[in-house]
Amino acid sequence: MLRNFAKEKYDIIVLAGQSNAAGSGIGPAEDPYMPTDDIWFLNEDFTISIAREYVWENETVGNFALSFARKYVEEGRLKEGRKVLIIRSAVGGTGFLDKHWGLTDDLFLRMMDLIKAALELNPENRLVAFLWHQGETDAGLNASRELHYNNLLNLICAVRDTFGCKALPFIAGDFVEQWKNDNIDICRPVIDAIKDVCANIGHAAFVETDGLKSNDQMLGNQDTIHFCRDALNKLGLRYYDAFCRIIDR
């Protein structure tokens, strides 16, 4: 018998941005994620499935929203009779300057449709967090600090305004340290913009990524732009700590 997801009550976590949010981390993990009936995915095609790490070729691929959601449940944030629904709207290699995340662009509009669909499943569903990781594409396209600031500010304000959640916690993170240090001149304006948005909009936090390894540092595969699987798990815990600082003030 098909499950009726409209009967479930969800705490909704929006996961958006590009490849480090979509999940590109591989390699071993100290604390691998184990699927649970408490945590579910709303996928890009509007299907709902139990949340889990995916397998790509012969590799298990991490996702930092999973460790975030697991900690959310473990620490009693999820009330009895409710479940977590993670909206997976991130897509690798996408930015504002290549016309994917602006307010009239495809991925932004699809994300908004996914949020709307999740909220309309049940009137007791609620948005609890917006997790964002993006900017590498815009750095590669030489985005200025001012332009990236305005683009990101418009995005989060549009989400909050559209869904009537002015205090929705917004958490964004720094790039992989190895890749950023190798490309510091193009990265600095974008990172400065993200930090400034988080500092200025309220109910927001910026997460540092010092010490988190890339796929290359873990596996020697020349992939310096993506966090490895273990680093993604740790990144999710840093996002969760930032979330707690926002809501427990």
MDAnalysis code that builds the backbone (N, CA, C; Angstrom):
import MDAnalysis as mda
import numpy as np

u = mda.Universe.empty(747, n_residues=249, atom_resindex=np.repeat(np.arange(249), 3), trajectory=True)
u.add_TopologyAttr("name", ["N", "CA", "C"] * 249)
u.add_TopologyAttr("resid", np.arange(1, 250))
u.add_TopologyAttr("resname", ["MET", "LEU", "ARG", "ASN", "PHE", "ALA", "LYS", "GLU", "LYS", "TYR", "ASP", "ILE", "ILE", "VAL", "LEU", "ALA", "GLY", "GLN", "SER", "ASN", "ALA", "ALA", "GLY", "SER", "GLY", "ILE", "GLY", "PRO", "ALA", "GLU", "ASP", "PRO", "TYR", "MET", "PRO", "THR", "ASP", "ASP", "ILE", "TRP", "PHE", "LEU", "ASN", "GLU", "ASP", "PHE", "THR", "ILE", "SER", "ILE", "ALA", "ARG", "GLU", "TYR", "VAL", "TRP", "GLU", "ASN", "GLU", "THR", "VAL", "GLY", "ASN", "PHE", "ALA", "LEU", "SER", "PHE", "ALA", "ARG", "LYS", "TYR", "VAL", "GLU", "GLU", "GLY", "ARG", "LEU", "LYS", "GLU", "GLY", "ARG", "LYS", "VAL", "LEU", "ILE", "ILE", "ARG", "SER", "ALA", "VAL", "GLY", "GLY", "THR", "GLY", "PHE", "LEU", "ASP", "LYS", "HIS", "TRP", "GLY", "LEU", "THR", "ASP", "ASP", "LEU", "PHE", "LEU", "ARG", "MET", "MET", "ASP", "LEU", "ILE", "LYS", "ALA", "ALA", "LEU", "GLU", "LEU", "ASN", "PRO", "GLU", "ASN", "ARG", "LEU", "VAL", "ALA", "PHE", "LEU", "TRP", "HIS", "GLN", "GLY", "GLU", "THR", "ASP", "ALA", "GLY", "LEU", "ASN", "ALA", "SER", "ARG", "GLU", "LEU", "HIS", "TYR", "ASN", "ASN", "LEU", "LEU", "ASN", "LEU", "ILE", "CYS", "ALA", "VAL", "ARG", "ASP", "THR", "PHE", "GLY", "CYS", "LYS", "ALA", "LEU", "PRO", "PHE", "ILE", "ALA", "GLY", "ASP", "PHE", "VAL", "GLU", "GLN", "TRP", "LYS", "ASN", "ASP", "ASN", "ILE", "ASP", "ILE", "CYS", "ARG", "PRO", "VAL", "ILE", "ASP", "ALA", "ILE", "LYS", "ASP", "VAL", "CYS", "ALA", "ASN", "ILE", "GLY", "HIS", "ALA", "ALA", "PHE", "VAL", "GLU", "THR", "ASP", "GLY", "LEU", "LYS", "SER", "ASN", "ASP", "GLN", "MET", "LEU", "GLY", "ASN", "GLN", "ASP", "THR", "ILE", "HIS", "PHE", "CYS", "ARG", "ASP", "ALA", "LEU", "ASN", "LYS", "LEU", "GLY", "LEU", "ARG", "TYR", "TYR", "ASP", "ALA", "PHE", "CYS", "ARG", "ILE", "ILE", "ASP", "ARG"])
u.atoms.positions = np.array([
    [0.851, -1.189, 0.000],
    [0.000, 0.000, 0.000],
    [0.894, 1.248, 0.000],
    [0.574, 2.233, -0.826],
    [1.357, 3.454, -0.916],
    [1.210, 4.280, 0.356],
    [2.301, 4.866, 0.795],
    [2.294, 5.696, 1.998],
    [1.641, 7.036, 1.690],
    [0.795, 7.494, 2.591],
    [0.143, 8.783, 2.421],
    [0.943, 9.835, 3.172],
    [1.805, 10.558, 2.453],
    [2.681, 11.519, 3.104],
    [1.927, 12.748, 3.597],
    [0.705, 12.960, 3.124],
    [-0.090, 14.085, 3.605],
    [-0.524, 13.896, 5.051],
    [-0.434, 12.686, 5.554],
    [-0.785, 12.431, 6.956],
    [0.373, 12.737, 7.900],
    [1.569, 12.885, 7.355],
    [2.734, 13.167, 8.178],
    [2.825, 14.666, 8.486],
    [3.420, 14.984, 9.619],
    [3.700, 16.363, 10.000],
    [5.215, 16.545, 9.967],
    [5.668, 17.492, 9.145],
    [7.097, 17.616, 8.880],
    [7.690, 18.918, 9.411],
    [8.880, 18.802, 10.006],
    [9.789, 19.933, 10.166],
    [10.653, 19.959, 8.905],
    [10.588, 21.044, 8.144],
    [11.192, 21.090, 6.818],
    [12.524, 21.824, 6.861],
    [13.545, 21.174, 6.319],
    [14.877, 21.756, 6.162],
    [15.131, 21.941, 4.670],
    [15.387, 23.158, 4.236],
    [15.709, 23.429, 2.840],
    [17.217, 23.321, 2.664],
    [17.641, 22.495, 1.720],
    [19.058, 22.344, 1.376],
    [19.231, 22.838, -0.055],
    [20.022, 23.901, -0.233],
    [20.129, 24.521, -1.554],
    [21.552, 24.985, -1.811],
    [21.849, 25.223, -3.102],
    [23.163, 25.671, -3.517],
    [23.714, 24.818, -4.634],
    [25.025, 24.522, -4.562],
    [25.616, 23.720, -5.631],
    [26.223, 22.446, -5.080],
    [27.321, 21.946, -5.648],
    [27.704, 20.544, -5.462],
    [28.024, 20.142, -4.031],
    [28.609, 21.021, -3.235],
    [28.881, 20.632, -1.855],
    [27.604, 20.518, -1.030],
    [26.522, 21.155, -1.486],
    [25.219, 20.962, -0.852],
    [24.498, 19.754, -1.443],
    [24.658, 19.559, -2.743],
    [24.040, 18.384, -3.368],
    [24.668, 17.103, -2.842],
    [25.975, 17.182, -2.505],
    [26.699, 16.025, -1.989],
    [27.648, 15.470, -3.032],
    [28.945, 15.737, -2.853],
    [29.969, 15.211, -3.760],
    [31.128, 14.608, -2.992],
    [30.952, 14.408, -1.696],
    [32.026, 13.906, -0.860],
    [32.061, 12.394, -0.801],
    [33.237, 11.838, -1.013],
    [33.404, 10.384, -0.985],
    [34.501, 10.019, 0.013],
    [34.767, 8.717, 0.119],
    [35.792, 8.259, 1.034],
    [35.197, 7.727, 2.331],
    [36.054, 7.311, 3.266],
    [35.567, 6.750, 4.529],
    [34.954, 7.822, 5.416],
    [34.120, 7.390, 6.362],
    [33.496, 8.308, 7.310],
    [33.580, 7.716, 8.711],
    [33.946, 8.551, 9.670],
    [34.036, 8.081, 11.044],
    [32.667, 7.684, 11.598],
    [31.648, 8.406, 11.209],
    [30.303, 8.184, 11.751],
    [29.296, 8.173, 10.609],
    [29.243, 7.096, 9.829],
    [28.357, 7.068, 8.663],
    [26.890, 7.190, 9.044],
    [26.151, 7.789, 8.145],
    [24.718, 7.995, 8.388],
    [23.950, 6.705, 8.161],
    [23.070, 6.377, 9.096],
    [22.197, 5.209, 8.969],
    [20.759, 5.694, 8.810],
    [20.061, 5.253, 7.765],
    [18.694, 5.723, 7.539],
    [17.771, 5.430, 8.721],
    [16.826, 6.338, 8.920],
    [15.849, 6.221, 9.990],
    [14.502, 6.719, 9.498],
    [13.440, 6.216, 10.084],
    [12.097, 6.625, 9.673],
    [11.775, 8.057, 10.087],
    [12.646, 8.678, 10.876],
    [12.397, 10.051, 11.307],
    [12.792, 11.087, 10.261],
    [13.648, 10.717, 9.295],
    [14.238, 11.708, 8.385],
    [14.013, 11.279, 6.940],
    [13.423, 12.195, 6.144],
    [13.026, 11.902, 4.761],
    [13.541, 12.980, 3.823],
    [13.609, 12.621, 2.547],
    [13.971, 13.550, 1.478],
    [12.735, 13.907, 0.657],
    [12.610, 15.192, 0.291],
    [11.779, 15.602, -0.839],
    [12.748, 15.844, -1.978],
    [12.681, 15.012, -2.999],
    [13.659, 15.017, -4.085],
    [13.315, 16.040, -5.157],
    [14.272, 16.242, -6.068],
    [14.118, 17.241, -7.127],
    [12.917, 16.986, -8.019],
    [12.499, 15.711, -8.123],
    [11.349, 15.370, -8.969],
    [10.041, 15.317, -8.179],
    [10.053, 15.866, -6.959],
    [8.881, 15.969, -6.086],
    [8.447, 14.624, -5.499],
    [9.289, 13.611, -5.588],
    [9.029, 12.365, -4.884],
    [9.596, 12.460, -3.464],
    [9.055, 11.641, -2.574],
    [9.523, 11.587, -1.199],
    [10.103, 10.199, -0.949],
    [11.294, 10.179, -0.345],
    [11.959, 8.909, -0.060],
    [12.691, 9.021, 1.263],
    [12.968, 7.894, 1.869],
    [13.708, 7.917, 3.121],
    [15.105, 8.491, 2.869],
    [15.571, 9.336, 3.776],
    [16.859, 10.015, 3.584],
    [18.003, 9.031, 3.771],
    [18.970, 9.085, 2.873],
    [20.123, 8.192, 2.947],
    [21.257, 8.748, 2.110],
    [22.459, 8.273, 2.384],
    [23.572, 8.559, 1.495],
    [23.369, 7.769, 0.208],
    [23.787, 8.357, -0.909],
    [23.638, 7.689, -2.189],
    [24.923, 6.979, -2.594],
    [24.776, 6.045, -3.494],
    [25.925, 5.345, -4.054],
    [26.123, 5.823, -5.483],
    [27.333, 6.298, -5.773],
    [27.692, 6.743, -7.126],
    [28.849, 5.877, -7.585],
    [28.619, 5.121, -8.670],
    [29.576, 4.109, -9.119],
    [29.886, 3.186, -7.933],
    [31.124, 3.167, -7.441],
    [31.441, 2.302, -6.303],
    [31.629, 3.087, -5.003],
    [31.189, 4.335, -4.984],
    [31.433, 5.191, -3.835],
    [30.135, 5.573, -3.127],
    [30.178, 5.624, -1.804],
    [29.092, 6.204, -1.021],
    [29.326, 7.702, -0.924],
    [28.285, 8.471, -1.205],
    [28.400, 9.926, -1.313],
    [27.698, 10.580, -0.127],
    [28.417, 11.463, 0.557],
    [27.887, 12.114, 1.745],
    [26.974, 13.287, 1.429],
    [26.293, 13.760, 2.487],
    [25.386, 14.904, 2.383],
    [25.317, 15.552, 3.765],
    [25.718, 16.817, 3.879],
    [25.830, 17.403, 5.208],
    [24.481, 17.654, 5.876],
    [23.389, 17.691, 5.109],
    [22.073, 17.840, 5.729],
    [21.705, 16.616, 6.567],
    [22.298, 15.466, 6.258],
    [21.972, 14.249, 7.002],
    [22.502, 14.313, 8.430],
    [23.751, 14.721, 8.604],
    [24.276, 14.831, 9.967],
    [23.602, 15.972, 10.720],
    [23.231, 17.031, 10.018],
    [22.457, 18.122, 10.622],
    [21.129, 17.579, 11.157],
    [20.396, 16.869, 10.290],
    [19.080, 16.375, 10.677],
    [19.170, 15.331, 11.786],
    [20.171, 14.472, 11.721],
    [20.339, 13.461, 12.763],
    [20.544, 14.123, 14.126],
    [21.381, 15.168, 14.167],
    [21.618, 15.875, 15.423],
    [20.349, 16.595, 15.885],
    [19.607, 17.131, 14.949],
    [18.333, 17.796, 15.244],
    [17.395, 16.836, 15.969],
    [17.336, 15.606, 15.506],
    [16.484, 14.594, 16.133],
    [17.066, 14.157, 17.467],
    [18.361, 13.861, 17.495],
    [19.000, 13.359, 18.716],
    [18.878, 14.338, 19.880],
    [18.879, 15.626, 19.595],
    [18.837, 16.616, 20.658],
    [17.415, 17.051, 21.022],
    [16.411, 16.314, 20.507],
    [15.035, 16.539, 20.919],
    [14.345, 17.713, 20.273],
    [14.881, 18.190, 19.153],
    [14.219, 19.299, 18.455],
    [12.944, 18.838, 17.742],
    [12.888, 17.556, 17.408],
    [11.742, 17.011, 16.687],
    [10.708, 16.547, 17.701],
    [9.549, 17.180, 17.702],
    [8.509, 16.845, 18.664],
    [7.820, 15.531, 18.291],
    [7.181, 14.932, 19.274],
    [6.505, 13.650, 19.073],
    [5.455, 13.758, 17.969],
    [5.425, 12.757, 17.106],
    [4.445, 12.726, 16.029],
    [4.860, 13.481, 14.782],
    [6.115, 13.974, 14.759],
    [6.598, 14.720, 13.606],
    [7.809, 14.027, 13.002],
    [8.132, 14.383, 11.762],
    [9.309, 13.872, 11.079],
    [10.044, 15.038, 10.417],
    [11.281, 14.792, 10.029],
    [12.075, 15.775, 9.288],
    [11.946, 15.500, 7.797],
    [11.764, 16.564, 7.032],
    [11.747, 16.469, 5.566],
    [12.809, 17.410, 5.016],
    [13.821, 16.843, 4.371],
    [14.897, 17.631, 3.773],
    [14.582, 17.867, 2.298],
    [14.438, 19.122, 1.912],
    [14.208, 19.463, 0.507],
    [15.549, 19.514, -0.204],
    [15.764, 18.612, -1.154],
    [17.032, 18.520, -1.880],
    [16.943, 19.352, -3.169],
    [17.305, 20.630, -3.075],
    [17.188, 21.499, -4.248],
    [18.534, 21.975, -4.771],
    [19.641, 21.459, -4.221],
    [20.974, 21.850, -4.683],
    [21.358, 21.104, -5.961],
    [22.092, 21.796, -6.837],
    [22.559, 21.207, -8.101],
    [23.999, 21.657, -8.329],
    [24.864, 20.718, -8.637],
    [26.273, 21.014, -8.813],
    [26.557, 21.955, -9.973],
    [27.594, 22.774, -9.807],
    [28.052, 23.644, -10.883],
    [27.107, 24.757, -11.248],
    [26.368, 25.291, -10.260],
    [25.374, 26.320, -10.561],
    [25.584, 27.545, -9.684],
    [25.220, 28.709, -10.239],
    [25.390, 29.943, -9.495],
    [24.380, 30.991, -9.902],
    [24.634, 32.201, -9.465],
    [23.799, 33.337, -9.856],
    [24.195, 33.847, -11.244],
    [25.496, 33.940, -11.483],
    [25.944, 34.566, -12.728],
    [25.704, 33.695, -13.951],
    [25.514, 32.396, -13.755],
    [25.163, 31.550, -14.898],
    [23.667, 31.302, -14.982],
    [22.899, 32.159, -14.295],
    [21.437, 32.235, -14.448],
    [20.712, 30.993, -13.944],
    [21.068, 30.571, -12.720],
    [20.336, 29.467, -12.103],
    [19.678, 29.830, -10.775],
    [20.241, 30.784, -10.009],
    [19.713, 31.041, -8.675],
    [19.137, 32.447, -8.497],
    [19.054, 33.226, -9.565],
    [18.363, 34.508, -9.469],
    [16.867, 34.313, -9.304],
    [16.159, 35.365, -8.957],
    [14.747, 35.248, -8.607],
    [13.845, 34.845, -9.761],
    [14.337, 34.917, -10.996],
    [13.545, 34.460, -12.142],
    [14.171, 33.231, -12.806],
    [15.151, 32.626, -12.154],
    [15.902, 31.525, -12.766],
    [15.362, 30.156, -12.367],
    [15.745, 29.143, -13.128],
    [15.125, 27.827, -13.018],
    [15.269, 27.170, -11.653],
    [16.474, 27.146, -11.098],
    [16.660, 26.414, -9.845],
    [16.026, 27.130, -8.663],
    [16.065, 28.451, -8.686],
    [15.359, 29.190, -7.633],
    [13.861, 28.901, -7.697],
    [13.291, 28.975, -8.884],
    [11.849, 28.757, -9.026],
    [11.469, 27.328, -8.660],
    [12.305, 26.353, -9.016],
    [11.999, 24.971, -8.630],
    [12.091, 24.798, -7.116],
    [13.104, 25.410, -6.500],
    [13.207, 25.352, -5.046],
    [11.951, 25.916, -4.387],
    [11.473, 27.030, -4.881],
    [10.267, 27.627, -4.315],
    [9.063, 26.711, -4.498],
    [8.972, 26.055, -5.643],
    [7.883, 25.106, -5.873],
    [7.989, 23.913, -4.927],
    [9.216, 23.442, -4.666],
    [9.407, 22.333, -3.738],
    [9.000, 22.733, -2.322],
    [9.387, 23.926, -1.893],
    [8.987, 24.393, -0.564],
    [7.471, 24.486, -0.473],
    [6.854, 25.056, -1.486],
    [5.391, 25.199, -1.506],
    [4.717, 23.833, -1.430],
    [5.234, 22.878, -2.198],
    [4.648, 21.536, -2.192],
    [4.791, 20.890, -0.817],
    [5.941, 21.075, -0.181],
    [6.156, 20.485, 1.144],
    [5.210, 21.084, 2.180],
    [5.037, 22.390, 2.142],
    [4.157, 23.041, 3.105],
    [2.698, 22.673, 2.879],
    [2.320, 22.476, 1.627],
    [0.923, 22.179, 1.319],
    [0.539, 20.729, 1.579],
    [1.516, 19.862, 1.838],
    [1.189, 18.476, 2.161],
    [0.325, 18.378, 3.412],
    [0.602, 19.233, 4.374],
    [-0.122, 19.187, 5.645],
    [-0.059, 20.584, 6.260],
    [-1.182, 21.130, 6.731],
    [-1.169, 22.492, 7.287],
    [-0.290, 22.639, 8.526],
    [0.109, 21.535, 9.140],
    [0.969, 21.601, 10.321],
    [2.454, 21.481, 9.973],
    [2.793, 21.364, 8.697],
    [4.196, 21.377, 8.286],
    [4.783, 22.769, 8.499],
    [6.074, 22.824, 8.822],
    [6.692, 24.127, 9.091],
    [8.145, 24.130, 8.644],
    [8.595, 25.287, 8.151],
    [9.992, 25.481, 7.800],
    [10.793, 25.728, 9.074],
    [11.932, 25.015, 9.217],
    [12.740, 25.202, 10.421],
    [14.150, 25.687, 10.130],
    [14.672, 25.457, 8.922],
    [16.045, 25.881, 8.627],
    [16.272, 25.941, 7.128],
    [17.142, 26.858, 6.727],
    [17.574, 26.985, 5.336],
    [19.091, 26.827, 5.326],
    [19.559, 25.716, 4.737],
    [20.988, 25.414, 4.676],
    [21.492, 25.703, 3.258],
    [22.468, 26.584, 3.147],
    [22.951, 27.054, 1.850],
    [24.450, 26.827, 1.741],
    [24.879, 26.238, 0.628],
    [26.308, 26.215, 0.326],
    [26.475, 26.398, -1.172],
    [27.053, 27.528, -1.545],
    [27.173, 27.875, -2.956],
    [28.147, 29.031, -3.073],
    [28.687, 29.239, -4.264],
    [29.531, 30.387, -4.524],
    [30.759, 30.075, -5.345],
    [31.132, 28.787, -5.437],
    [32.322, 28.443, -6.205],
    [32.164, 28.815, -7.683],
    [30.972, 28.564, -8.239],
    [30.733, 28.930, -9.639],
    [30.839, 30.432, -9.838],
    [30.243, 31.195, -8.930],
    [30.287, 32.649, -9.067],
    [31.702, 33.183, -8.863],
    [32.457, 32.560, -7.972],
    [33.859, 32.954, -7.818],
    [34.609, 32.727, -9.118],
    [34.372, 31.586, -9.763],
    [35.025, 31.282, -11.026],
    [34.654, 32.241, -12.140],
    [33.488, 32.859, -11.990],
    [33.032, 33.848, -12.970],
    [33.343, 35.274, -12.520],
    [34.204, 35.389, -11.503],
    [34.708, 36.677, -11.029],
    [33.615, 37.607, -10.510],
    [32.713, 37.046, -9.727],
    [31.666, 37.868, -9.104],
    [32.288, 38.882, -8.157],
    [31.732, 40.066, -8.156],
    [32.166, 41.087, -7.198],
    [31.479, 40.848, -5.860],
    [32.035, 41.430, -4.814],
    [31.416, 41.307, -3.489],
    [30.008, 41.897, -3.509],
    [29.847, 43.084, -4.110],
    [28.545, 43.748, -4.112],
    [27.508, 42.933, -4.873],
    [27.873, 42.402, -6.028],
    [26.916, 41.655, -6.832],
    [26.493, 40.376, -6.123],
    [27.456, 39.652, -5.563],
    [27.092, 38.408, -4.883],
    [26.274, 38.699, -3.626],
    [26.626, 39.744, -2.928],
    [25.856, 40.144, -1.748],
    [24.391, 40.378, -2.104],
    [24.151, 41.165, -3.130],
    [22.776, 41.485, -3.512],
    [22.021, 40.255, -3.992],
    [22.692, 39.400, -4.755],
    [22.019, 38.190, -5.240],
    [21.607, 37.273, -4.092],
    [22.516, 37.057, -3.157],
    [22.199, 36.166, -2.044],
    [21.175, 36.789, -1.103],
    [21.297, 38.070, -0.849],
    [20.330, 38.769, -0.009],
    [18.927, 38.667, -0.610],
    [18.808, 38.886, -1.905],
    [17.508, 38.795, -2.561],
    [16.925, 37.394, -2.439],
    [17.775, 36.379, -2.543],
    [17.289, 34.993, -2.473],
    [16.694, 34.687, -1.108],
    [17.431, 34.927, -0.043],
    [16.918, 34.554, 1.274],
    [15.736, 35.423, 1.678],
    [15.766, 36.696, 1.307],
    [14.625, 37.561, 1.615],
    [13.368, 37.104, 0.880],
    [13.526, 36.655, -0.367],
    [12.378, 36.168, -1.133],
    [11.771, 34.931, -0.484],
    [12.620, 34.026, -0.003],
    [12.110, 32.830, 0.678],
    [11.359, 33.221, 1.941],
    [11.968, 34.044, 2.760],
    [11.322, 34.451, 4.014],
    [10.026, 35.198, 3.769],
    [10.021, 36.111, 2.801],
    [8.827, 36.908, 2.528],
    [7.701, 36.052, 1.941],
    [8.052, 35.198, 0.994],
    [7.028, 34.398, 0.313],
    [6.313, 33.467, 1.276],
    [7.056, 32.876, 2.202],
    [6.467, 31.867, 3.076],
    [6.211, 32.370, 4.494],
    [6.295, 33.684, 4.666],
    [5.912, 34.288, 5.934],
    [6.731, 33.819, 7.114],
    [8.043, 33.695, 6.907],
    [8.915, 33.195, 7.989],
    [10.113, 34.131, 8.117],
    [9.897, 35.310, 8.648],
    [10.929, 36.342, 8.733],
    [12.132, 35.900, 9.557],
    [11.908, 34.955, 10.490],
    [12.991, 34.515, 11.368],
    [13.533, 33.146, 10.983],
    [13.261, 32.696, 9.756],
    [13.766, 31.393, 9.325],
    [15.289, 31.382, 9.418],
    [15.877, 30.478, 10.211],
    [17.337, 30.435, 10.320],
    [17.992, 30.142, 8.964],
    [18.953, 30.991, 8.615],
    [19.709, 30.839, 7.381],
    [21.151, 30.582, 7.744],
    [21.711, 29.454, 7.271],
    [23.089, 29.099, 7.571],
    [23.818, 28.856, 6.263],
    [24.969, 29.507, 6.102],
    [25.817, 29.336, 4.921],
    [27.233, 29.037, 5.384],
    [28.032, 28.432, 4.497],
    [29.369, 28.028, 4.898],
    [30.458, 28.448, 3.930],
    [31.667, 28.420, 4.429],
    [32.853, 28.735, 3.640],
    [33.139, 27.601, 2.653],
    [34.027, 27.874, 1.706],
    [34.446, 26.873, 0.723],
    [35.410, 25.865, 1.364],
    [35.731, 24.827, 0.602],
    [36.802, 23.920, 1.014],
    [38.083, 24.737, 1.163],
    [38.725, 24.589, 2.290],
    [39.901, 25.401, 2.597],
    [41.004, 25.242, 1.548],
    [41.258, 24.014, 1.109],
    [42.322, 23.766, 0.133],
    [42.047, 24.511, -1.167],
    [40.836, 24.392, -1.696],
    [40.496, 25.041, -2.967],
    [40.482, 26.560, -2.813],
    [39.927, 27.042, -1.712],
    [39.879, 28.489, -1.492],
    [41.284, 29.088, -1.439],
    [42.180, 28.441, -0.708],
    [43.538, 28.977, -0.589],
    [44.279, 28.976, -1.920],
    [43.955, 28.011, -2.785],
    [44.571, 27.965, -4.113],
    [43.978, 29.001, -5.060],
    [42.818, 29.543, -4.706],
    [42.101, 30.475, -5.590],
    [41.622, 31.695, -4.802],
    [42.446, 32.157, -3.896],
    [41.996, 33.143, -2.923],
    [41.534, 34.457, -3.549],
    [42.135, 34.879, -4.637],
    [41.769, 36.176, -5.218],
    [40.346, 36.200, -5.740],
    [39.895, 35.109, -6.346],
    [38.518, 35.078, -6.848],
    [37.533, 34.686, -5.756],
    [38.008, 33.994, -4.729],
    [37.114, 33.538, -3.665],
    [36.788, 34.638, -2.657],
    [37.762, 35.505, -2.390],
    [37.592, 36.477, -1.305],
    [36.345, 37.355, -1.473],
    [36.054, 37.917, -2.656],
    [34.852, 38.754, -2.760],
    [33.557, 37.992, -2.476],
    [33.484, 36.742, -2.914],
    [32.272, 35.951, -2.717],
    [32.111, 35.569, -1.256],
    [33.180, 35.112, -0.629],
    [33.113, 34.746, 0.780],
    [32.782, 35.964, 1.641],
    [33.392, 37.101, 1.334],
    [33.080, 38.322, 2.080],
    [31.597, 38.667, 1.950],
    [31.052, 38.487, 0.757],
    [29.634, 38.775, 0.541],
    [28.746, 37.857, 1.369],
    [29.066, 36.569, 1.375],
    [28.256, 35.606, 2.133],
    [28.316, 35.927, 3.624],
    [29.513, 36.219, 4.127],
    [29.665, 36.582, 5.535],
    [28.837, 37.817, 5.871],
    [28.866, 38.810, 4.982],
    [28.152, 40.059, 5.248],
    [26.643, 39.856, 5.230],
    [26.150, 39.032, 4.314],
    [24.717, 38.722, 4.309],
    [24.326, 38.090, 5.641],
    [25.094, 37.106, 6.073],
    [24.780, 36.424, 7.329],
    [24.831, 37.377, 8.516],
    [25.745, 38.345, 8.474],
    [25.873, 39.299, 9.574],
    [24.746, 40.318, 9.588],
    [24.155, 40.597, 8.424],
    [23.239, 41.733, 8.318],
    [21.754, 41.377, 8.311],
    [21.395, 40.149, 7.960],
    [19.966, 39.873, 7.759],
    [19.250, 39.398, 9.015],
    [19.973, 39.062, 10.047],
    [19.343, 38.559, 11.260],
    [18.978, 37.092, 11.133],
    [19.006, 36.384, 12.255],
    [18.671, 34.954, 12.299],
    [19.484, 34.175, 11.263],
    [20.764, 34.461, 11.215],
    [21.641, 33.839, 10.217],
    [23.018, 33.618, 10.820],
    [23.769, 32.700, 10.204],
    [25.122, 32.412, 10.681],
    [25.980, 31.924, 9.535],
    [27.270, 32.254, 9.623],
    [28.270, 31.792, 8.666],
    [29.129, 30.744, 9.342],
    [29.365, 29.619, 8.653],
    [30.108, 28.490, 9.214],
    [31.502, 28.440, 8.610],
    [32.512, 28.431, 9.464],
    [33.898, 28.271, 9.012],
    [34.174, 26.804, 8.687],
    [35.121, 26.577, 7.792],
    [35.403, 25.204, 7.339],
    [36.856, 24.804, 7.550],
    [37.547, 25.505, 8.431],
    [38.942, 25.185, 8.691],
    [39.081, 23.741, 9.174],
    [40.078, 23.055, 8.636],
    [40.359, 21.691, 9.040],
    [39.540, 20.618, 8.357],
    [38.568, 20.994, 7.539],
    [37.736, 20.007, 6.843],
    [38.389, 19.645, 5.513],
    [38.637, 18.373, 5.311],
    [39.427, 17.922, 4.172],
    [38.612, 17.849, 2.883],
    [39.323, 18.048, 1.778],
    [38.747, 17.845, 0.441],
    [38.821, 16.371, 0.069],
    [38.141, 16.020, -1.024],
    [38.300, 14.665, -1.571],
    [39.768, 14.383, -1.900],
    [40.451, 15.387, -2.430],
    [41.854, 15.199, -2.775],
    [42.713, 14.915, -1.545],
    [42.487, 15.660, -0.482],
    [43.272, 15.457, 0.738],
    [42.996, 14.101, 1.371],
    [41.778, 13.593, 1.196],
    [41.435, 12.295, 1.762],
    [41.884, 11.147, 0.860],
    [41.749, 11.341, -0.474],
    [41.925, 10.221, -1.404],
    [43.017, 10.437, -2.448],
    [43.548, 11.665, -2.549],
    [44.555, 11.937, -3.563],
    [44.039, 11.869, -4.972],
    [42.785, 12.315, -5.192],
    [42.155, 12.182, -6.513],
    [42.102, 13.493, -7.296],
    [42.798, 14.531, -6.816],
    [42.866, 15.850, -7.475],
    [41.574, 16.666, -7.366],
    [40.584, 16.180, -6.643],
    [39.334, 16.924, -6.462],
    [39.475, 17.803, -5.219],
    [39.895, 19.047, -5.447],
    [40.156, 19.953, -4.328],
    [38.956, 20.822, -3.967],
    [37.926, 20.858, -4.797],
    [36.810, 21.784, -4.590],
    [35.704, 21.205, -3.719],
    [35.707, 19.874, -3.561],
    [34.631, 19.219, -2.808],
    [35.114, 18.694, -1.467],
    [34.306, 18.908, -0.435],
    [34.564, 18.282, 0.849],
    [34.468, 16.763, 0.691],
    [35.332, 16.038, 1.385],
    [35.203, 14.582, 1.404],
    [33.984, 14.194, 2.236],
    [33.627, 12.951, 2.178],
    [32.426, 12.465, 2.877],
    [32.498, 12.719, 4.380],
    [33.620, 12.404, 4.994],
    [33.760, 12.612, 6.435],
    [33.668, 14.093, 6.776],
    [34.261, 14.942, 5.935],
    [34.197, 16.385, 6.164],
    [32.767, 16.896, 6.046],
    [31.981, 16.339, 5.119],
    [30.579, 16.743, 5.006],
    [29.810, 16.421, 6.273],
    [30.062, 15.247, 6.859],
    [29.403, 14.904, 8.115],
    [29.740, 15.923, 9.203],
    [31.008, 16.302, 9.270],
    [31.436, 17.281, 10.268],
    [30.885, 18.670, 9.949],
    [30.787, 18.987, 8.661],
    [30.216, 20.268, 8.261],
    [28.755, 20.368, 8.707],
    [28.009, 19.279, 8.559],
    [26.621, 19.280, 9.000],
    [26.487, 19.567, 10.484],
    [27.426, 19.047, 11.296],
    [27.404, 19.319, 12.732],
    [27.736, 20.782, 13.012],
    [28.633, 21.369, 12.208],
    [28.934, 22.792, 12.373],
    [27.719, 23.640, 12.000],
    [27.018, 23.239, 10.944],
    [25.785, 23.946, 10.583],
    [24.767, 23.823, 11.711],
    [24.672, 22.653, 12.315],
    [23.713, 22.469, 13.401],
    [24.083, 23.343, 14.602],
    [25.351, 23.402, 14.948],
    [25.775, 24.270, 16.049],
    [25.408, 25.725, 15.756],
    [25.591, 26.147, 14.510],
    [25.220, 27.511, 14.122],
    [23.714, 27.716, 14.240],
    [22.950, 26.721, 13.830],
    [21.490, 26.755, 13.952],
    [21.088, 26.949, 15.413],
    [21.723, 26.196, 16.311],
    [21.395, 26.318, 17.739],
    [21.709, 27.708, 18.261],
    [22.805, 28.291, 17.804],
    [23.149, 29.654, 18.255],
    [22.091, 30.664, 17.809],
    [21.493, 30.409, 16.658],
    [20.457, 31.320, 16.146],
    [19.177, 31.194, 16.962],
    [18.705, 29.969, 17.137],
    [17.363, 29.803, 17.733],
    [17.359, 29.823, 19.250],
    [18.517, 29.627, 19.868],
    [18.558, 29.581, 21.333],
    [19.025, 30.887, 21.961],
    [19.101, 31.936, 21.161],
    [19.513, 33.232, 21.698],
    [18.501, 33.736, 22.705],
])
